[in-house]
Amino acid sequence: MTEQGHAIPPLRAGRRPAGAALLGWLDDDRSPRLCRISGSPGSGKTHLLEWLIQAGGDERTPERRRLHAVFPATGASVRGAVWALGHQLGVVARSPGDLLTALAESDTRTVVCVPGLNRAVDPARLVAELLDPLLRLPRVRLLVEAEEGSPEALGLTAVEQPAVLDLDQPQWTDRARYDAWCAGLAADPAGYPSPGAALGHARPDASETVARLAARVPRLADGAPDPAAAGEQLLSDLWTATTREGSTGQLLADPPLLTYAGPLAVTAALEGTGGPIPTAWDVAGPALIAEPDPGVRAALLRTRLLGLDDVAAERLAAVPGPWRGAWALWPNSSIGWPGAVASLAVGAGAYAGQLLLADPGGTIRTVQAQTGVPLARVTTPGPKPLRALAVASDGSVLLLDAWGGLEVLPAPGGAPGRASAVAGPLDALRGGVESGMSALAVVPGPSGSVPVVADESGSLHWYQDGAVLGERLHAGPVTALAGASADGRAVLVSGGFDGTVRLWSPGTPPNPEPLDRRAGPVGAVAAAGTPDGAVVAAAWGDGLVRVFSVGRPEPVLELRLGSQVWALALAEGRVVLGTSDGIAAVEY
């Protein structure tokens, strides 16, 4: 079946009436915002929802039939559910409150499908803390698998009269098609209307003990576990068994066992457990939860452990991955912690070899770019929230505050009263930009740094030959700006509220196509010149960071740290990420 170019897969076992009912529920905005799929074991609840996910789970699906998030609840805890749903909905959410707040601010319909609710770690708690509160948001619709009279079904109280599709009721099965399906499979039609009963399926027993599962894990020559050879399913079962038996601590001694297992199972097992590894897993969770590559999981968890548990970080370094954390400063780090990092700049002049970090209040600190070791504070007339900071080649520091004001801090050790070379161009920019300034950068030039500003109308402005020139590149405010010199020319990279990242050289026609585009505003960008051309990094509000080598169509690096990324820099051949809970430098 095809609808407006979108193919709907066939639904077997005579279940077309049930499928049509679900499509009708999705289509009709007047239908109850909760639809509950019920039925005895083997009645085909999972099969029906798998069909619907195929029919409505991709971007080609007409909007009225879209499933915006699908969360199979088997083995999941509340934390895992929050992280997984947040990832699919483009929200960095650590708690149910974070997710509820983000969705409450949305004015679009959101449809969430939850198969296997009864197989969650604690179904009633998942309903009470997350699913029922979601249903109290007027734009959220929920499709769940929950049997009649179960604690999870009884806990869904936000919608008084939900739609209920009980697959044990014969009206949801076409008897003639069911009989034909049974005949084709040599199944027993006496099982009508339950396909599972017709095929003799029973629910498997998954109650293996930790000892039995651990005995099945392959070993290396030195007797240590070989998690790569064990496979994700076995290790996930092992972590789930430790949850039942309360013996999680023995697995934490071997950190790679976390990264080769399924993140949902590990998340449930670590809930309520203290120590550096569970804490690191908790803060990295929104990025870990949907990451399929064990090497990336290991790199992420290791980065979150740098300075907190160096022994565990070293064990994780043995897992091969596409990138590696070089240094990081998190709460309780052994080398210091700057707090949240809202703005970043690569040092020059007296600040050469350093990074300048501004916190949300505008206090500026310096660290060694190579190691992250904290150095000093930068003296300012009075800290105030910043939109951006940049460092000119003479070491002067340029500040753009939250109200659009520009300021220049003189280079350390400079002659008293001597104005920075960028002061004149900045004065011209102050007077020549009519819309509110929203971003700031400097571009290295043959006679010193050239300042560039961006505004809330989507334009970039620079000073050239005594005049302020401008070019509109974005639909809506420019949210981030960076500059570099590559191949003998100035290169500017800008990010916008429109979700686009654009690359442009002043004096040349803008490219009509952006370098990248995603849903949601761009939160930060960075640029650097290399012998091979420009390198560009960009971060969006959902925590995704992409690094491009200009001239190559695909990103050379794509990563998440589990937090929103507020600032970026490219230094020492690394990408440096300023986040809401610290800073990390990544090699790739």
N, C-alpha and C positions, 0 to 999 in steps of 0.2 A: 504494500500500500504506500502511495506517495501523496503528500500534501504540500502544494506550492514548492515542489522541488525537494522536499524533505522526506526521505524514505522512513516509513514506520515498519519495524521488523515484525514478522509473523508471530502470533501468540498461539501456542499449541495447547493440546489437552482440552479443547473445547472451552477455553477460558476467554473467548472474545467478548462475551457479555460483561465480564469483570473488567477487561481492558477498556471497553467502551465507557463503562461507568467512571473509571479513573480519569480518562481523557475528558469526559464531561465535567468532572469535578474541577480539573485544572482550568478548563475553558470558562467556567461560569464564576464571575466575581461575586455572585449572590450566594454561592454555596458556602456551607460552614468552613471556617478557616482551618479546622482540624478534620482530617480523614484518617480513620483508624482501620487498618487491615487486620482481620481476626480470622481464626480458624484453627482446627486441631493440628497437631504435628503431622506433616506429610500432606497437608491440604494444598500446598503450592504457594504459600505467601511469599517466600523468597523468590521463587520463579517468576511470579507476577511482578514483583518490584524490580527484579533484574530486567524484565522486558520494558517496564516503564522508564527505567534509567537509560536504557538504550534508545528509547523513543524520544526522551525529553531531556537528555543530559548533555547536549552539546550546543554550540553557538548557532548551528544551522536550524535549530528548532524554532518555530514561531514563538514569539515572546509569551503568548498566552498559555503555551504548553511547556514552558521552560522549567526545569528543576535547577535552581541556582546553587544548591549545595546538596551533596549526598554523603551521609555519614553512617557507614555500617558500624553498629554499636558493639558488635561482638568483642568482648575482652577489653572494652574501653572504660575509662574513668571519666569523671566530670572534666578534669583538666584536659585530657586528651580530646574530648569532644569539643571543648572551647577552642583549642588550638587548631583542630582540623577544620571546624566550621569557619573560624576566622581566616585561615589560609585560603579557603575556597571563595570567601566573600570579600577578600582584599582588605582585611583588617588585622593589625597586629594586636591580638587580644590575649591577655594572660589569665583573665578571670571572667566568670559569667558577666560581671558588671561591665567590663570593657566591651564585650560583644553586644550586650543589650544597649549600652549607650550609643555605640556606633550605628546600630540598626534603628534605634529610635530617631536618629537624626536623618535617616534616609527617607526620601519621599517616593521610593520605588517599591514595587511588590517584590517580596522575597519568598521563594518556595523552598522548603527544606525537607528532604526525605531521609528517614531514619529506619533502615531495615534492622532486624535482629535486636530490637530494644530489650527484649527479655534476656538476652545473652550478654548485656553489659555487666561490668563488675558489680555495680549496685544500681539496678534499673530504677528503683523508686527514688534514690537520691538524684540520679541524672534527670529524672522528670521534675522533681521538686526544685532543684537548683538552677536548671537551665531550660528544659523544654517547655514547661508550663509558663515560666516567665516570658519566654519568647512569644508564646501565644497571646500574651497580654499586649503585645505591640500590634496595632491595627493593620499594618502592612505585611505582617508575617503570616504565611500559611504553612501548615505542618502535615506531612504524610508519614505515619508511623506504623510499624508492625507491632501490635500489642494485643494479646488475646483477651477476650471478654472475661471480666472479673479479676484479672491479674492486678497486682499492686501498681504496676506501671500504668495500666489503663485507668484504674480508679484515681490515680494521682493527676491525670490530665483534666483539670477542672476549669481552666480559663475559658473554654468554649462549652457552653451548657448543653447544646444538642449537636454533637459532632456527626459527620457522615461516617457510617460504619459499614464496611464491606466484609461480611462474614462468609468466608469461602466454604463453610460447611452447608450453607444454604443453597439449594439446587438452582435458584434463579440466576446464579452467577456462572453457570456452566451450561453450554449447549450440549444436550445429551447425545444427539446424533454425531456431532464432531468428536465428543469424548469417546464414544464407542469405536469410531473409526480410528482414533489415535491409539486406543488400547489394542485393537486388532493389528495395527501396523507394528506394534512393539511386543506382541504376544503377552500383553498384560492382562490382568483380571478385571473385567469391567464391573465386577461386583463391588469394587472399591468406590464407585461413584458416590459423591462428586470429588473424591480425593485422589489426585494423581499419585501421591506418595503411597497410599494404601494399595492402589492398583499395581504398583511396582514392588510392593513389599519393603519399602524403605523404612528404616527405623532411625531414630536419632542416635548418633554414635556416643559412646562413653569416652569422655576426655579427661579422666581423672588420674592420669599417670602421676606418680610421685616425683619429687625432685631427684631422688636417688636414681630411679629408673631412667629418667630423661638424661641426667648427667652422664650416666653410663653409656648412652648412645652417642655422646659428642666425640668425634674423632680426636686423636691426640697426635701431637708433633713428636719428633724423635726424642726430645728431652722430657716428654711426658706431659707438657703443658697442653691445654685445650687448643684445638685448631678451629676457631670460629668460622673462618672462611669456608672450610670443608663441611662444617655442620649444617649450614644453610639457615635461612631466616625462619622457616616454620618451626624447626626443632628448637632453636634458641628462644623463639617467642613462647612456645609451650613451656619451656624451662622457666622463663621469667614469670609466666602466669602461675605455674605451680608454686613458685616461691612466694607469690602473693597469698595463695591459700594457706601455705604452711608457715608463713612468717619468717622465712629464712633468706631474705634478700641479701643480707650482709655478706654472705660467702661469695656471691657472684660479683660484688663490687670490687673485690680484690683483683679482678681481671677486667679492666675497662673495655678492651675490644669486644667482650661479650655483649656490651650494651649496643655497640654500633652495628653489629651484624644481625641483631634481632629486630623485630618489628617495633617501631617507635611507640605504637599504642600500648603494646604489652609492657614495654619497659616503663612507660609513663605511669601505668597503673601500679606496677610493682614498687616504684620509688616513692609513691605518694605517702607522705607522713614520715619519710626517712630523712635523717639529717646528715650533714657532712658536705665537703666540697663538691663531690661528684653529683649527688642529688640536687644540690643548689645550682650547679652549672647546668644540669639537664633542665631544671625548671626555667631558668632564664632563656635558654636556647630553644626551649620546647616549640614555640610557634614556628621556628624554622626547621626543626628536626622532624616534626610530626608527619610531613608529607614528602620528605626527602627519600628517594628510593636507593641512593647510592651509599653503601656503607663507608666508602672512602670520604665522601663529603660529610657524612655524619661524624666520622672520627675527627676530621679537620675542624669542624664546627665545635664539637665538644672540647677538643684540645685547646682551641683558641680561648674558650670560656674558662679553662682551667689554668691558663698561663698566669704565674704569680700567685696562684692559690693552692695548687697541688701539682708541683713540678714532677713528682714521680709518676702520677697518673698521666700527665701530659706527655711524658717521655714514652710511656707504654703505647699511647695512642699514636705517637709519631711513626710507629712501625707499620701502621695501616696505610697503604698507598692511596693517595687522593690527588685531585687536580689543583689544590692550593694548600697553603700552609700558613698558619699564624706565626708572625715573626716576633711580635711582642704585644702586650695588652696591659691596660690599667683598669681593673675592676674594683668594686668595693672590697676592702680588706686585702688588696694586692700587696705583695711583699716589697714592691718598689714605689708605692704611692698610688694615689687615686685623685684625679682632677674633678670627679663628679661628672654630671652630664656635660657633653660637649656640643654646644650649639653652633659654633663657627670654628673654622680651621683655616690656617694660612701657612704656606711654606716660607721659611725665613730667607732673607737676603741681607747683604751688607753685614752689619754687626750681628745679625741673627742667622747668618749662613750656617747650614747644618742643623738648624733647629726647626721645630714646628711651634706655631703660636695657637693656643687653644683658648676659646672664650666660652665661659659657662652661660647659662640662661640669663644671669644677672649682669653680664658684661665684664666680669673679672677675667683678665687675660693672664695666662701662664705660658711658660715655654718648657719644652722637653727636647731631648736629643732625638733627632729624626731617625737615627740608626737604631737606637736601643729603647726609646721611650722614657729614659730616666728623667725625672722632673728636674728643672734647673732653677727657675725664678719666676717672679711675678713681673708683669710689665706695668710700670707706673702710669696711671691715667688720671685726668682731672677729677673724675668721679665715675665709678662704674655705672653703666646704664645698659639696658638690654640692647643687643646688637642684631641687625639683620645680616651683616657681613663684615669681615675684616680682610685686609690684604696688606702685603709688605712690598714696598717699592725697592728697586735695586740699590738705592742709597741707604736702606735700612729704616726709612720712615714707615710708620704704620698708619694705614688709612682705615677709618671706621665709618660705617653707616649704621646709625642707631635705629631703633624700632619706629621712630617718628619721621624717618627720612632725612635726618640731619647728617651732614658730612663733617668729618674732623680729621686732622692730621697730627699724629704724635711724632715729634722729631726723632731722628735716629740717635741711639745711645752714643754718647761720646762725641757728638757733633759740636760745632762751634756755637756758643750761646747766641740766640737770636737769629741764627741762619735759617732761612725758610727752605723747606723741601722743594726739590725741582718739580714735584707734582702739585704744589700749592696753586700755581697760576691756572693750570688746566682745570683743577677742581673748582676754583672760583668761577670759571666760565661755565662749567657744568651746572653749578648751583643756580646760576641765573638763566641758563638756557633750556632747562628741562621743566616743562609746565606740569606734567602729571607727576604724582608722588613717586619718589625714588624707591625702588624695591630691592635692588641688588647692586653689587659693586665688584669690580675686578681690576687688576692691572695687567698690562701686556709688556713684556720686555721689548725694548727697542734699541736702536744703535746709539741713541743719545740719552738713554734712561727709560724708566718705566712710563707707560702711557695709561692714565686711568680711564676706565669705561664704567658707565652706570646704566642701569635698566630701570624701567618704570612700570607703573600699574596699567598702562595702556597696551603693553606688549612690545615696547620699542627699546632698542639699545642706542646709547648716545656716546660719542667720543669727540675729543677736541683735536682739530687738525687745521693748521695754517690760520690760526686766529679765529676759527669759527667752530660752533658746536653742530655736528652732523648727527643724523639719526636714521634708523632703519627699523620698521616694524616687522617683527618675526613671529609673534605669538598672538593668539586670540585670547585676550585676557592678560592678567598680570604676569610679568616675568618673576619667577620665584627663586631662581638661582643663576649665577653667572661666574664664569672663570675664563682666564686667558692664558695663552702660551705663544711662543714663537717657534715655528717649525718650517723648514724648507725656506728660510729667509723671509717669511711673511707672518703677520699677526693672525692668530687663530682664536676665535671666540666661541665658546660653547655656552648655550643658554638653556635653561629649563623653565617650563611654564606651568601655570595653573591648568592649562589645557592638556597636560600630560605629555607634551612633546619635548624632545631634546633636539636642538638645532645647532649646526656647526656653520660658522660663517667667517669670512675674512673681510674686514672693512675695505671698501673700494671695489669689491666684486659683487655681481648680482647674487642675491640669496638663492640657495637651492630651494625649489618649490617643495621638495620632499624632506621631511625631518630625518635626522639620523636614527631616531627611535621614537616610538609612540606607545603609551600604555594608558589604561584607565587610571585616573587619579593624578593629583598634582605631583610635579617633580620637586623633591625636597632639597636636593643638593647636586652640584656638578663639580668636576675638577678637570683640569687639562694640563698636559706637560708635553714639551717638545723632546723628541728623541732623534738619533741619527736616522731612524727609519720613518720619521714623520710624527704626527701628533698622536697622543694617546688621550682618551677621553673616558671619564667615569661619570655615572649618573645614578641617583637613588630616588626611589618613589616612596610614597607614604606608607605602603604596605611592607616596607623593609627590604625590597629587592634592590640589589646593586648590580649594574652591568658595566663592564669595562670594554671599550672598543679600541682597536688599533685602526686609525682612520685609513680607509682604503680597503679594508676587509669587511665583507658584508655581515658577518656574524660576530657576536661578542666573543672576546678572548677569555672572558671570565664572567660568571654569573653566580652570585652568592647571596645568602641571607645570614644574619647573626642572631635573629630572634627578637631584635628590637628595632624601633624606628631609627633610621639613619638620618641625622640632622645636618651632618657636615662631611665633606670629602676632601682629600688631598692626594696628590700623586707625588711621592718623594722617595728617593733612594731605590727606585725601581719597584716600589710597592704602592698599593692603594691603602690609604689610611681612612678609617671609618670612625667618625664621631657620632656617638649614639646617646640615647636617653639615660644610659647607665654606665658609660665609660668610653674607652677608645681602644682600637686595635689596628695593627698594621699587618697586612696580608701580602705574602709573596705568591706569585702565580707563574 
